[in-house]
């Protein structure tokens, strides 16, 4: 009996150690983890500067933190002290978050090349050239982040394709062409690959790359295609995703039939996460975060946030952590719907006064300072050390990065 118990324990430990680490933790992108991090008294454990803005999210595996920067490098840092262990130079901005599996780290670069590196040393194992990367517009912040399962790595590309590669040698298993840029990160159900495109369609592919179904978003007056920019999340038999038509969709994975749709006028749904029977959805222009029942899409809480949120909420028990483009990291109590600020970047402390008045609201004269150019004002927000990075929860610490070029560890 004792030998049998030890054998079961060994198998469980072994399975855990070989499980892939990737954006939002798992292949279904639910983004929930066990953590004892407390939002009550937050201190900076360390911060490390890169040479460019950071939109990528950190992934931690075997004591190493991996993250890309707009200085074209992928960084590997000691998670305990922030020391740079190695960096790998690519030919373009790295806005993809990595996936790690079997000692290999996978990511996409703005040079249109998909890389596989030795995770410990940063030595190139293989690379795959796509048809090239491109930005859709100034709000197209991320490149597709890969996910790995069963020796296959999946990702989307600016060349309009969804790719499946052999994770060991980079050979092409299949590719599927959509009608637009694919910067969303694929989410995997038990037997399907689910990902949206800037063509306004959401795709469900079989494991061999054949189309099971595709869903055309409704579209909206200013965003007629209803572009799907961000990744979906999967729970049970449903997939949840937002589009630029101000809708959050819940579809059945089996056939793409509608489960429910939630509409919030004037605001994109950024990225949904799953908290047991709830859906936590970050929002753009409504300056809010939604706590919803995932079965029917009913709103339980919709607390106010001072500015746009484009990252996913990272969840642990009844807590959610997320950053906004005002350079502030926030904590949401999922049960009560109360949002509190727990950390502010130095750039935000210095420059936030240029954007917000003493009441915490955007200045009335803000647009006039940018000659009524809304796009330039949006770029100006970066001066606050905007947090596009999704938080990584890890034991008693959390990790994220900012447009100020720094990677942060808080405890």
C-alpha positions, -999 to +999 in steps of 0.1 A: +000+000+000+029+024+009+046+017-024+014+023-043+009+056-025+044+067-033+040+057-069+008+079-072+027+108-055+056+104-080+033+104-110+015+135-097+047+154-091+061+143-125+029+154-143+031+188-126+067+194-135+063+187-172+031+207-176+036+236-199+037+272-185+021+298-207+002+330-209-028+329-185-013+297-170-031+270-189-041+261-224-077+270-217-065+306-206-085+306-174-058+326-156-063+313-120-035+302-096-029+295-059-011+324-042-005+337-007+003+372-019-014+398+002-026+431-012-026+447+023+011+457+025+029+457-008+066+462-012+089+462-042+110+431-041+131+441-071+128+459-104+149+454-135+151+477-165+151+467-201+159+489-231+123+494-243+086+496-235+071+463-223+037+450-234+045+413-230+035+394-198+060+375-176+059+337-174+077+320-145+091+284-147+117+266-126+127+298-108+132+318-140+111+347-153+108+351-191+095+383-207+099+401-240+106+438-246+102+463-274+140+466-274+138+433-294+151+411-267+136+382-248+149+383-212+154+355-187+157+367-151+162+351-117+128+354-102+142+359-067+165+389-073+158+401-109+193+395-121+194+390-159+205+354-166+205+358-204+189+378-232+182+368-268+182+395-295+156+392-323+149+414-353+118+430-340+098+441-309+088+412-287+052+417-276+044+380-274+044+362-241+063+329-240+052+293-235+076+269-218+076+231-222+102+204-219+130+228-213+122+249-244+109+285-244+087+295-274+077+330-285+070+352-316+088+384-325+079+414-346+104+402-372+079+376-382+100+347-368+088+322-342+117+311-319+124+281-298+153+285-273+169+264-247+152+277-215+182+276-193+208+292-216+188+310-242+205+291-271+185+288-303+171+254-309+151+262-340+132+290-357+102+292-381+097+321-405+061+332-409+048+355-437+057+385-415+042+406-387+022+439-389+002+462-366-035+467-373-036+501-356-022+519-326-044+499-302-030+466-315-008+461-285+001+424-284+015+397-307+000+362-304+013+342-274+018+305-281+003+275-263+018+240-262+002+206-259+012+171-270+044+183-288+025+208-308+028+246-304+000+268-316+001+306-323-014+333-346+004+356-370+002+390-386+003+371-419-034+361-412-026+325-404-030+302-373+000+279-371+006+245-356+042+235-354+061+204-342+074+217-309+106+196-311+119+206-345+097+235-357+083+216-387+049+227-399+021+204-390-006+227-405-016+263-409-051+278-414-056+311-432-081+336-418-092+369-434-071+391-411-043+396-386-043+370-358-028+385-327-051+367-302-036+338-284-051+304-291-071+288-263-074+250-263-103+228-253-100+191-250-102+186-288-102+220-304-082+252-310-102+284-305-089+318-316-103+351-331-090+372-359-091+409-369-114+398-398-142+398-372-145+360-371-139+336-342-126+303-353-129+268-339-104+243-355-100+206-351-067+193-339-057+185-376-064+221-386-097+216-403-125+241-396-152+229-372-170+263-373-165+300-374-186+328-358-191+362-374-193+389-347-221+415-351-199+445-358-206+481-348-209+515-364-172+525-358-158+489-358-179+473-385-159+441-386-162+435-349-125+426-348-114+400-323-082+413-308-077+394-275-076+358-264-106+338-253-111+317-222-127+283-219-148+267-191-168+235-193-183+234-228-183+271-235-158+297-249-159+333-239-143+362-258-147+399-265-147+419-297-144+455-308-181+456-314-185+462-277-198+426-271-187+398-249-197+365-264-203+331-249-206+303-274-208+265-273-176+248-283-194+219-299-210+238-327-205+276-322-242+282-312-249+311-290-250+308-252-253+345-244-240+379-254-234+410-232-232+445-248-216+475-232-219+505-254-186+523-262-162+498-247-143+468-259-141+438-237-104+432-233-097+397-218-120+375-197-109+352-169-127+325-150-133+325-112-153+294-105-188+303-115-179+339-123-164+356-153-141+385-147-138+408-177-115+437-181-128+466-201-113+494-222-132+527-226-159+521-199-131+524-173-144+494-154-140+457-146-169+434-147-178+405-123-204+384-141-222+351-137-207+329-164-238+309-169-261+337-180-238+367-183-256+387-155-236+416-140-228+412-102-204+441-099-189+467-123-166+488-102-150+519-117-113+521-127-097+555-136-085+545-171-085+518-197-075+482-189-060+460-217-045+432-196-062+401-182-072+399-145-051+373-127-071+354-101-065+337-067-093+327-044-115+359-041-088+383-054-081+396-089-050+416-098-047+438-129-029+468-142-042+498-161-027+523-185-025+549-157+005+529-144-014+516-113-018+480-102-052+472-088-068+446-065-104+435-070-123+417-042-144+395-064-170+389-037-177+425-029-167+442-061-144+467-043-113+479-062-083+493-045-049+505-058-020+486-044+010+499-064+020+528-087+050+530-110+075+558-105+065+572-139+029+573-128+038+590-096+057+616-116+034+622-146-001+612-135-008+648-125-005+658-162-035+636-170-057+636-139-072+663-117-072+663-079-106+644-080-089+615-099-107+622-131-092+629-165-084+666-170-110+685-191-083+703-210-064+671-217-073+667-254-065+704-261-029+698-249-026+673-278-043+696-303-075+675-300-056+645-314-071+616-294-045+592-308-016+613-296-032+616-262-034+579-260+003+576-268+010+602-241-005+578-215+026+557-219+045+584-199+027+571-168+043+537-170+012+520-184+007+484-173-004+463-203+013+432-188-008+406-172+003+398-136+019+365-128+010+352-094+037+331-077+036+320-041+041+352-021+052+374-050+036+389-081+054+399-113+045+423-142+060+449-164+053+484-177+058+508-206+085+525-185+107+495-195+109+479-160+100+444-149+086+445-113+084+419-085+062+428-056+058+410-022 
